[in-house]
Amino acid sequence: MKTYELPDTVKELFEQGENQYRIIDYAPEMEMDNNQSMEYFLDYIGATADNVKWHDGTQVTLVHPDYEMMYVINARGLGDFFSHGFEISLHESDGF
């Protein structure tokens, strides 16, 4: 079973607003802890150093030049090392 409910780009993440995403994939290479799944998520959406305002392993704050708000992404497990969840919450910009 494979389920990838993710935005394709950073811009799409911002367009969709507050949301929850998940990956469920039992392929051996998808066995990850929350830090690794966050890195996978950021790579998948094409986040660059310009998008990442703050990164603390399982929590990341993203910005986008077309939007005034910031989003905080929290990586979490969904019960095993092959099921990964991501919560996206809106935060006001602090003048980045």
N, C-alpha and C positions, 0 to 999 in steps of 0.2 A: 504494500500500500504506500502510495506517495501522495502527499497533499502539500502544495506550495501556494499559500495564500499570502502573497507579498506584492508590494508595489514594484514596478519595473525600474523606476528612476526616483531620484530625490525629489524632482519636481512633482511626480505623481503622488508621492507621499504627502507633500504639502497640499496638493489639490484635494486629497481625500480627507484631510483634517484628522481630528482625533479618531483613533481606530485601534483595532487589535489585529495582529497578523500571526500566522503560524506556519511552521514547517513540520511535517510528519513524514519521515523517510527512514526506512530501516536498512538502507544500504550501509555497509561497514564504514565508508568514509564520512557518513553523516553522524557518527557517534561523537557528540561534542558536549562540553560543559557550557555554562551560560556565557562565559567570556568568549569562547570560540564561536558560539552561535551568533553573538553580537558582531564579531568580525566578519562572519559569513554574510550576515544581513547587510552590513555596510558595503561590502564588496559587491553583493548582488544588486543593490540599488545604485551603485556607482558613486558613492559618497567620496568626496575628496577632502584634503586637508582644509580647503576653503569652506567646506560645509560643516566641518566638525568644530564647534566652539569649545566643547568640553567633553572629555572621554575618561570614564572611570571604570573601565572593564565591562560591567554589565549595565551601565547607564551612560547614555550619550546625549548631548544637546546638539541639535542640528539647526543650521540657518541656511537660508537660500536668498540670493540677491533680489529675487522678484517678490519676496514676501517680507512683511514687517514683523511677523511673529517667529518664535522659535518653537521647536518641538523637542520634547524629552522622550527618548526611547528607553524603555526598561526591558531587558532580556530576562526571561524566566523559563523554567522548565515546565513541561506538561506531563510529568510523571516518569519519564525515563530519559536516557541520554540521546534518544533518536527523535524526540518530540520537543519542539522549541516554540516558545511564545514571545511576542513582542507587543508591548503596550505603548501607544503613542499618545502623549498628552501635550496640549497647547500651553505655551507660556508667553507672556508679554515680552517683547524685545526690550533689551536694556541699552539700546543704542549701539549695537554691534556695528 
